[in-house]
Amino acid sequence: MQENSPGPRGAAIYMVVWLFIGVALGAVIALSSDTPMANAMLFAIPINLVYAFAAGYSAYYLCRAYPLGSRRPLSIALVLMASAVVCGILWLLLGHAWNGLTLLLGAGWAGIVITGQLSALIVGLGILLYGFAAALHYMVIEFLRAKHAEQRELESLLMAQEAELRMLRTQIDPHFLFNSLNSISALTSQDPKAARRMTLELASFFRQSLGMEAHRKVTLGEEMVLIRHFLAIEQVRFGQRLLVEEALEDAALACLVPPMIIQPLVENAVKHGICNMPEGGTVTIGARRAGSMLYIRVDNPVDADSPPAAADQGNGIGLANVRQRLAGAYKHEASIHWGFNENGFGVEIAMPAQTTEGGE
């Protein structure tokens, strides 16, 4: 199929319109003379359908050769007018040929009398119908061109969005790796076995993370596997000071989330909460599904003696990164909120609950 072609459905509609025009022409011939209706229809409908193909293809390729805006409007109008006149005359000659054939084969029961008035009507109607076909093709061509341009723009936006999401995601891995290597470095002299164990957990973490790299979204259950690897790494460092509680509903674990969307929240909870408390504390991770929304929450205690500005976990790269990724993936349908509460500091994400890439 040619580019900018209206397709089979459009061609069928086009032919049906021309069929009705043929019936109308036959009715005019019959009513304006003593020609029987059957003879008039036998003359008008076949030549009209043939003219539909001839004028349609001629106008289509002429419109492709002279697209709107490529030349001056007067030049395009003159070319179309000349083509319309030629096609109108050819249509009249076709009518004479077809009428002669029906008179020869019909043995008196077919054929009509083509008068000068009818000849002028056929030529004039042929010119008008050619103009109709050209206008129709111009509309279809411009509509499809605008549609293709919109589709290309949408594809460009999606590619740009995907690139931005990848960029935001790649900010996390070096950030986390830097912190983990600092911890391993600190443990190397104090507890070599713990440093080795943390190195193995770090390798497992990145091995699993690389396996999820090709996916735009993963289930919350798969995301929690990564979170547990991360917490295992941190527990090597903090020992009994770091406790973890999970409150995860089964319906929530089946929902899809962007990869590494929770890890920055948990990392912040450890870095800004547990790390600043000599006695340690508990990081709580919860997830629930409520109708069409998925809610994920991470809570951690904070040092009561630290001023709020110092303990504010919203100033780091983690929360800003998560907010940008949520906006890129879900637009206004997702949100993230954080703040202090009586138990410490909490962050809650709200996003559409999806179990397939396309939605529900």
C-alpha positions in Angstrom: 0.0 0.0 0.0 1.3 3.4 -0.9 2.2 5.9 1.9 -0.6 8.2 2.7 -3.1 5.8 1.2 -6.5 5.8 2.9 -6.7 2.0 2.9 -9.3 -0.5 1.9 -12.1 0.9 4.1 -11.5 4.4 2.7 -11.5 3.0 -0.9 -14.8 1.2 -0.2 -16.5 4.3 1.1 -15.1 6.3 -1.9 -16.6 3.8 -4.4 -20.0 3.7 -2.6 -20.2 7.5 -2.9 -19.4 7.3 -6.6 -22.1 4.6 -7.0 -24.7 6.9 -5.5 -23.5 9.6 -7.9 -23.9 7.2 -10.8 -27.5 6.4 -9.7 -28.2 10.1 -9.4 -26.8 10.8 -12.9 -29.0 7.9 -14.3 -32.1 9.4 -12.6 -31.3 12.8 -14.1 -31.0 11.3 -17.6 -34.2 9.4 -17.2 -36.2 12.3 -15.8 -34.9 14.9 -18.3 -35.8 12.8 -21.3 -37.9 9.9 -22.5 -35.1 7.4 -21.7 -36.3 4.4 -19.7 -34.9 4.3 -16.2 -33.2 0.9 -16.8 -31.4 2.2 -19.9 -30.3 5.4 -18.1 -28.9 3.3 -15.1 -27.2 0.9 -17.5 -25.5 3.8 -19.1 -24.7 6.0 -16.1 -23.6 3.5 -13.4 -20.8 1.7 -15.3 -19.2 4.8 -16.8 -19.4 6.5 -13.4 -17.6 3.6 -11.6 -14.9 3.6 -14.3 -14.5 7.3 -14.0 -14.2 6.9 -10.2 -11.1 4.8 -10.7 -9.6 6.9 -13.5 -10.3 10.3 -11.8 -9.4 8.9 -8.4 -6.0 7.6 -9.3 -5.3 10.6 -11.5 -6.2 13.1 -8.7 -4.3 11.0 -6.1 -1.0 11.0 -8.0 -1.5 14.6 -9.0 -2.0 15.6 -5.4 1.1 13.7 -4.4 3.1 15.4 -7.2 1.7 18.9 -6.2 1.4 18.9 -2.4 -0.2 21.9 -0.8 2.5 24.5 0.0 5.0 23.2 -2.5 4.0 25.7 -5.2 1.9 28.8 -5.5 -1.8 28.1 -5.1 -2.6 29.5 -8.6 -0.1 27.0 -10.2 -1.7 24.1 -8.5 -5.2 25.3 -9.4 -4.3 25.6 -13.1 -2.8 22.1 -13.2 -5.9 20.6 -11.5 -8.2 22.5 -13.8 -6.4 21.4 -16.9 -6.5 17.7 -15.7 -10.2 18.0 -14.8 -11.1 19.3 -18.2 -9.1 16.5 -19.9 -10.7 13.9 -17.7 -14.2 15.3 -18.3 -13.7 15.1 -22.1 -12.4 11.6 -21.8 -15.4 10.6 -19.7 -17.7 11.9 -22.4 -15.8 9.8 -25.0 -16.1 6.8 -22.7 -19.8 7.4 -22.5 -20.1 7.4 -26.2 -18.1 4.2 -26.5 -20.1 2.4 -23.8 -23.4 3.7 -25.3 -22.4 2.4 -28.7 -21.5 -1.0 -27.3 -24.8 -1.3 -25.5 -26.8 -0.3 -28.6 -24.8 -2.9 -30.7 -25.3 -5.7 -28.2 -28.7 -4.7 -26.7 -30.6 -5.2 -29.9 -32.8 -2.1 -29.2 -33.5 -2.7 -25.5 -30.3 -0.8 -24.3 -28.6 2.5 -24.9 -29.7 6.1 -24.8 -29.7 9.2 -27.0 -26.7 11.4 -26.1 -27.8 15.0 -26.8 -25.6 18.1 -26.8 -27.2 19.1 -23.5 -26.3 15.7 -22.0 -22.8 15.9 -23.4 -22.3 19.3 -21.7 -23.7 17.9 -18.5 -21.3 14.9 -18.5 -18.2 17.1 -19.2 -19.2 19.7 -16.5 -20.1 17.0 -14.0 -16.8 15.2 -14.8 -14.9 18.5 -14.0 -16.7 18.9 -10.7 -16.2 15.3 -9.7 -12.5 15.5 -10.5 -12.3 18.5 -8.3 -14.2 16.6 -5.6 -11.7 13.7 -5.9 -8.7 16.1 -5.7 -10.1 17.9 -2.7 -10.8 14.5 -1.0 -7.3 13.3 -1.6 -5.8 16.5 -0.4 -7.8 16.2 2.9 -6.8 12.5 3.3 -3.1 13.2 2.5 -3.0 16.2 5.0 -4.8 14.2 7.7 -2.5 11.2 7.4 0.6 13.5 7.3 -0.6 15.2 10.4 -1.3 11.9 12.0 2.2 10.6 11.1 3.8 13.8 12.4 1.9 13.4 15.7 3.0 9.8 15.9 6.6 10.7 15.3 6.4 13.4 17.9 4.9 11.0 20.4 7.7 8.5 19.6 10.3 11.2 20.1 8.7 12.2 23.4 8.6 8.5 24.6 12.3 8.0 23.6 13.2 11.2 25.4 11.2 10.1 28.5 12.8 6.7 28.4 16.3 8.3 28.2 15.5 10.6 31.1 14.2 7.7 33.2 17.4 5.7 32.4 19.5 8.6 33.4 17.7 9.1 36.7 18.0 5.4 37.4 21.7 5.3 36.6 22.2 8.0 39.2 21.2 5.5 41.9 23.7 2.7 41.2 26.9 4.8 41.6 25.4 6.6 44.6 24.7 3.3 46.4 28.0 1.7 45.2 29.9 4.7 46.6 28.3 4.4 50.0 28.7 0.6 50.1 32.4 0.8 49.2 33.0 3.3 51.9 31.4 0.9 54.4 33.6 -2.0 53.1 36.7 0.2 53.4 35.8 1.1 57.0 35.2 -2.6 57.8 38.4 -3.9 56.2 40.6 -3.0 59.1 38.1 -3.5 61.8 36.3 -6.7 60.7 37.7 -8.4 57.6 35.2 -11.2 57.7 32.3 -8.7 57.8 33.9 -6.8 54.9 34.1 -10.0 52.9 30.5 -10.8 53.7 29.4 -7.3 52.6 31.4 -7.6 49.4 29.6 -10.9 48.6 26.2 -9.3 49.4 27.0 -6.3 47.2 27.9 -8.6 44.3 24.6 -10.5 44.7 22.8 -7.2 44.8 24.2 -5.9 41.5 23.9 -9.3 39.8 20.2 -9.2 40.5 19.9 -5.6 39.6 21.6 -6.2 36.2 19.1 -9.0 35.5 16.3 -6.5 35.9 17.9 -3.8 33.7 16.0 -4.7 30.6 12.6 -4.3 32.3 10.8 -1.0 32.5 8.8 -2.3 35.5 9.1 -5.2 37.9 6.8 -6.6 40.5 7.0 -5.2 44.0 8.0 -8.8 45.1 11.0 -8.7 42.8 11.9 -5.2 44.0 11.7 -6.4 47.6 14.4 -9.1 46.8 16.7 -6.2 45.9 15.8 -4.3 49.1 16.5 -7.4 51.2 20.0 -7.7 49.6 20.6 -4.0 50.4 19.5 -4.4 54.0 21.7 -7.5 54.3 24.6 -5.3 53.2 23.7 -2.6 55.8 23.1 -5.2 58.6 26.7 -6.4 58.2 27.7 -2.8 59.0 25.2 -2.0 61.7 24.6 -5.4 63.2 21.8 -5.4 65.8 21.4 -1.7 65.5 19.4 -2.2 62.3 16.1 -4.0 62.6 13.6 -4.4 59.7 9.9 -5.0 59.7 7.8 -5.7 56.6 4.0 -5.2 56.3 3.4 -6.3 52.7 0.1 -7.4 51.3 0.0 -10.2 48.7 -2.1 -8.0 46.4 0.5 -5.3 46.6 3.5 -7.6 45.9 1.9 -8.6 42.5 1.8 -4.9 41.3 4.4 -3.5 39.0 6.8 -0.7 40.0 9.8 1.0 38.4 13.0 -0.9 39.3 15.0 0.6 42.2 12.2 2.9 43.2 12.2 1.9 46.8 15.9 1.4 47.4 16.6 5.2 47.7 13.9 5.5 50.4 15.3 2.6 52.4 18.9 3.9 52.0 17.8 7.3 53.3 16.1 5.6 56.2 19.3 3.9 57.1 21.6 6.8 56.4 19.6 9.6 58.0 17.8 7.6 60.6 19.6 4.5 61.9 23.1 5.8 61.3 22.5 8.8 63.6 21.1 6.8 66.5 23.6 5.0 68.8 20.9 2.6 69.9 19.7 2.0 66.4 16.1 1.4 65.4 13.6 -0.3 63.1 13.0 0.4 59.5 9.4 -0.4 58.5 8.5 -1.1 54.9 4.8 -1.4 54.1 2.8 -1.8 51.0 -1.0 -2.1 50.4 -3.3 -2.0 47.4 -6.5 0.0 47.7 -8.6 -0.3 44.6 -6.7 1.1 41.6 -3.9 2.6 43.7 -0.7 1.1 45.3 0.6 2.7 48.4 4.2 2.0 49.6 5.5 3.5 52.8 9.0 3.5 54.5 9.3 4.7 58.1 12.4 5.1 60.3 13.2 6.6 63.7 15.2 9.8 64.0 17.4 11.2 66.7 15.2 13.3 68.9 18.2 15.6 69.7 18.9 16.4 66.1 17.2 19.6 64.7 14.6 18.9 62.0 16.7 20.7 59.4 19.6 18.3 60.0 17.5 15.3 60.0 15.3 16.3 57.0 15.6 13.4 54.5 14.1 15.4 51.7 17.3 17.3 50.9 19.2 14.4 49.3 19.4 12.9 45.9 17.2 10.0 46.8 13.8 11.6 47.2 14.3 14.0 44.4 15.3 11.1 42.1 12.2 9.1 43.1 9.9 12.1 42.6 11.3 12.7 39.0 11.0 9.0 38.1 7.5 8.8 39.3 6.5 11.9 37.3 8.2 10.5 34.2 6.5 7.1 34.5 3.0 8.1 35.7 2.7 11.9 35.3 0.1 13.3 37.7 -1.2 9.8 38.7 1.6 9.2 41.1 2.9 11.2 44.1 5.4 11.0 46.9 5.0 12.7 50.3 7.4 12.7 53.3 7.6 14.3 56.7 8.1 13.8 60.4 5.6 12.0 62.6 5.5 10.8 66.2 7.4 7.7 65.3 10.2 9.4 63.4 10.3 10.1 59.6 8.0 8.6 57.0 7.9 8.5 53.2 4.8 7.4 51.2 4.5 6.7 47.5 1.1 6.5 45.8 1.0 5.1 42.2 -1.4 3.3 39.9 -1.8 -0.4 40.8 -0.8 -2.2 37.6 -0.2 -5.9 37.1 0.6 -5.7 33.4 2.7 -3.2 31.4 -0.4 -1.8 29.8 -2.4 -1.3 33.0 -4.7 -3.7 34.8 
